[in-house]
Amino acid sequence: MQCAYVVNNGIGVYLKYRCRPNRTENSDGKQTSFYQFQFDREALAILKAMKQKYDHIFLGMVCVEAEEICCLPYDSFIELQSRRKKAKGAIEDQYTLTVALLSGGKFRVFVTPPGRRKVSLGDLVLVARKDFPEKLFE
């Protein structure tokens, strides 16, 4: 399945989607939706090739049920991947990004420490909901 697209001859967009999130309820009673996106070796190779060819690369993570698209710059993805590699002490076959949506707020994108779930390894990457498609055309 083709997930990589080029916009205006210089902007690469790699799309992934998840239909339904996992949900948890916070101590204050608010629900948080977590969408998990896996990037395997093939996806990593495609992203690397796109980076060599195009000036700007974005990961478009489509959160279907929420009807929202998280537009993460490739450099932010590499930073998250590097955190995970460092924590694990090894290169992994795939990397999972978790995209959390709080009601009315920005996307919170993170990787988890090895052996943990729903806990951010380092600072969250905040992504405005309006970044897709706005960031593609800046």
C-alpha positions as CSV (number, residue, x, y, z in Angstrom):
1,M,0.0,0.0,0.0
2,Q,1.4,3.4,-1.0
3,C,1.5,5.9,1.9
4,A,4.0,8.4,0.6
5,Y,2.9,11.4,-1.4
6,V,4.6,14.5,-2.8
7,V,2.9,18.0,-2.7
8,N,4.0,20.8,-4.9
9,N,7.2,19.0,-6.1
10,G,9.1,19.5,-2.8
11,I,7.0,18.4,0.2
12,G,6.9,14.8,1.2
13,V,3.9,13.5,3.2
14,Y,3.8,10.0,4.7
15,L,0.3,9.1,5.8
16,K,-0.8,6.5,8.3
17,Y,-4.2,6.0,9.9
18,R,-5.8,4.4,12.9
19,C,-9.6,4.0,13.0
20,R,-10.1,3.8,16.8
21,P,-8.1,5.0,19.7
22,N,-7.4,3.4,23.1
23,R,-9.1,5.5,25.8
24,T,-8.2,6.2,29.4
25,E,-10.0,8.3,32.0
26,N,-7.9,10.8,34.0
27,S,-8.2,11.4,37.7
28,D,-10.4,14.4,37.0
29,G,-12.8,12.3,34.9
30,K,-11.7,13.5,31.5
31,Q,-11.1,11.0,28.8
32,T,-7.9,10.9,26.8
33,S,-7.7,9.1,23.4
34,F,-4.5,7.4,22.4
35,Y,-3.8,6.5,18.8
36,Q,-0.7,4.3,18.2
37,F,1.1,4.4,14.9
38,Q,3.8,1.8,14.0
39,F,6.6,2.6,11.7
40,D,8.4,-0.6,10.5
41,R,11.6,-1.0,8.6
42,E,9.9,-0.5,5.2
43,A,8.3,2.8,6.5
44,L,11.6,4.0,7.9
45,A,13.3,3.3,4.6
46,I,10.7,5.2,2.7
47,L,10.9,8.2,5.1
48,K,14.7,8.2,4.8
49,A,14.5,8.1,1.0
50,M,12.0,10.9,1.0
51,K,14.2,13.0,3.2
52,Q,17.1,12.7,0.8
53,K,14.9,13.8,-2.1
54,Y,12.6,16.5,-0.7
55,D,13.1,19.7,1.3
56,H,10.3,19.1,3.8
57,I,8.8,15.9,5.1
58,F,5.8,15.4,7.3
59,L,4.1,12.4,8.9
60,G,0.4,12.8,8.6
61,M,-1.2,10.5,11.3
62,V,-4.9,10.3,10.6
63,C,-7.0,9.8,13.7
64,V,-10.2,8.6,12.0
65,E,-12.7,8.5,14.8
66,A,-11.6,12.0,16.0
67,E,-11.6,13.3,12.4
68,E,-8.2,14.9,12.9
69,I,-4.8,14.7,11.3
70,C,-1.6,15.1,13.3
71,C,1.0,16.7,11.1
72,L,4.4,15.8,12.7
73,P,7.6,17.2,11.1
74,Y,10.1,14.5,10.1
75,D,12.8,16.1,12.3
76,S,10.5,15.7,15.4
77,F,10.0,12.0,14.4
78,I,13.8,11.5,14.3
79,E,14.2,13.1,17.7
80,L,11.5,10.8,19.2
81,Q,13.1,7.7,17.5
82,S,16.5,8.7,18.8
83,R,15.1,8.9,22.4
84,R,13.8,5.4,22.1
85,K,17.0,4.0,20.6
86,K,19.0,5.6,23.4
87,A,16.6,4.2,26.1
88,K,16.6,0.7,24.5
89,G,20.3,0.7,23.8
90,A,19.6,-0.7,20.4
91,I,18.0,-0.2,17.0
92,E,14.5,-1.7,16.9
93,D,12.7,-3.2,13.9
94,Q,9.8,-0.8,14.4
95,Y,9.0,2.3,16.3
96,T,5.6,3.2,17.7
97,L,4.5,6.8,18.1
98,T,1.6,7.5,20.5
99,V,-0.6,10.4,19.6
100,A,-2.8,11.6,22.5
101,L,-5.8,13.8,22.0
102,L,-7.3,15.8,24.9
103,S,-10.6,17.5,24.4
104,G,-9.9,20.8,22.5
105,G,-6.1,20.7,23.0
106,K,-3.1,20.1,20.9
107,F,-1.9,16.6,19.9
108,R,0.7,15.2,22.3
109,V,3.1,12.9,20.5
110,F,5.5,10.7,22.3
111,V,7.4,7.4,22.4
112,T,7.3,5.2,25.5
113,P,10.2,3.9,27.6
114,P,10.9,0.2,27.0
115,G,8.5,-2.0,28.8
116,R,6.1,0.9,29.6
117,R,2.8,2.1,28.1
118,K,1.1,5.5,27.9
119,V,4.1,7.2,29.6
120,S,6.2,9.7,27.7
121,L,9.9,9.1,27.3
122,G,11.1,12.7,27.6
123,D,9.1,15.8,26.7
124,L,5.9,15.6,24.7
125,V,6.0,16.9,21.2
126,L,3.0,19.3,20.9
127,V,1.4,19.6,17.5
128,A,-1.4,22.1,16.8
129,R,-4.5,20.6,15.3
130,K,-4.5,23.2,12.6
131,D,-1.0,22.2,11.4
132,F,-2.5,20.0,8.8
133,P,-2.6,21.2,6.1
134,E,-1.3,24.6,7.2
135,K,2.3,23.5,7.8
136,L,2.6,21.9,4.4
137,F,2.4,25.3,2.7
138,E,4.5,27.6,4.9
